[in-house]
């Protein structure tokens, strides 16, 4: 069994590492300041003009469409390569990832048909359009099968009524992927349908936002008698739940890769500080407690990284159901980063708590990651339920 990355993936990794060092890390003081000054507003942490510059520079070095199929204008390097890219980019706190984001890409790729390919999939894959997914509702966050928003047939159209909450990028998205109940008896077993809703559609309003930590700023979205055509049904009526769960699994893999990247940055900072900082007449590196923090962090990062790569490899091999593995990487990675950044702050002392370094930002942001896309407790339940029903998987 060969655990080495393919040569092409290693080349991509090195390119992204250099890009992050050269183009992202120098902007970290700006991100820290903008986050501190934003308060209750919803301004993007990356100024729009800077984002355009970073996108252009990413294109110039080939960091575009990493996992987009060639037939849709991408490079089709696969999910393993995309995870490596995200990990390297997240060696910085600058919230930049070259478009498109993988979760919605894979959902659109699986379900778009006919004119939807040209109107939604291709522009999204190229970065010309942005999207978001409107799934969560009050009382139906982690329990997606319990959503209440209705889509009913009236006069030859689909009419949406209800509200969604915790929707990221709702105001900047060119279109939303909205999940609604089309059969109240079947629900997740054939009664949930996805719809493509364009920006500016009558009846859609986004009056409320929820200021949160770091780059996260979700919204509440209301749908009042929103009329849609049959051409705006994404996939088949009533059959979105399984593709949706796979989309969520890819999102969890994305989050896990981000956590490993941030944890690696923390570990690099710990090693440098331990070798240069003198206390009580000797380097921090001579202290056993510091050595254990560094050793434990390295071991934990390596174990989680291998778990991520294994899941990404499975997806590239066409494995259809990876819900258990998605839950596993989400739990392990989000709890990993919290442990590692806490050790890093402890090693740096007062400076670790200051805005002179990115550690306090990482510590606050990683707390969000244990909740978004399902809290750790729910994912542990998902893993246990699968094992109790089906037994241990064959290795």
HELIX and SHEET records of a PDB file:
HELIX    1   1 UNK A    7  UNK A   19  1                                  13    
HELIX    2   2 UNK A   20  UNK A   24  3                                   5    
HELIX    3   3 UNK A   25  UNK A   27  5                                   3    
HELIX    4   4 UNK A   28  UNK A   38  1                                  11    
HELIX    5   5 UNK A   48  UNK A   60  1                                  13    
HELIX    6   6 UNK A   70  UNK A   72  5                                   3    
HELIX    7   7 UNK A   79  UNK A   89  1                                  11    
HELIX    8   8 UNK A  102  UNK A  111  1                                  10    
HELIX    9   9 UNK A  115  UNK A  116  1                                   2    
HELIX   10  10 UNK A  117  UNK A  121  3                                   5    
HELIX   11  11 UNK A  122  UNK A  126  1                                   5    
HELIX   12  12 UNK A  144  UNK A  146  5                                   3    
HELIX   13  13 UNK A  187  UNK A  189  5                                   3    
HELIX   14  14 UNK A  230  UNK A  232  5                                   3    
HELIX   15  15 UNK A  241  UNK A  276  1                                  36    
HELIX   16  16 UNK A  284  UNK A  286  5                                   3    
HELIX   17  17 UNK A  288  UNK A  316  1                                  29    
HELIX   18  18 UNK A  323  UNK A  348  1                                  26    
HELIX   19  19 UNK A  350  UNK A  353  1                                   4    
HELIX   20  20 UNK A  359  UNK A  369  1                                  11    
HELIX   21  21 UNK A  376  UNK A  390  1                                  15    
SHEET    1   A 4 UNK A 131  UNK A 134  0                                        
SHEET    2   A 4 UNK A 175  UNK A 181  1                                        
SHEET    3   A 4 UNK A 192  UNK A 198 -1                                        
SHEET    4   A 4 UNK A 233  UNK A 234 -1                                        
SHEET    1   B 4 UNK A 150  UNK A 154  0                                        
SHEET    2   B 4 UNK A 157  UNK A 167 -1                                        
SHEET    3   B 4 UNK A 217  UNK A 228 -1                                        
SHEET    4   B 4 UNK A 204  UNK A 211 -1                                        
SHEET    1   C 2 UNK A 278  UNK A 279  0                                        
SHEET    2   C 2 UNK A 282  UNK A 283 -1                                        
END                                                                             
